[in-house]
Amino acid sequence: MLTMNRPLPFDPAPLARPTPTARLTPRQRQVICLIAEGLSNKEIAAKLHIAVHTVKTHVHTVLTALQLRSRLELAVMVYAGQQAGLTGDSPQPT
């Protein structure tokens, strides 16, 4: 008789978990990629053709959503995710 109680050779749970950035909007992902490149709010605003205040709002929202305290922590998270292949292709600014 075939039983289904045998353990799987790997744990499928990590594959089912969304990446931390999965719940962010495409624009928020653009902003965090530019932060990781070392751009200032003013430089990000110019590159994305949005107001500096809008960039600040995106940064604040992202830091809160990801439970991070600084832009540096955000940049490290993005870099670590890229190294591990977790962030996928980052969206390119328009």
Secondary structure, DSSP 8 states (H G I E B T S, - for coil): ---S-S--SS-SHHHHS--GGGGS-HHHHHHHHHHHTT--HHHHHHHHT--HHHHHHHHHHHHHHTT--SHHHHHHHHHHHHHHT-S-S-----
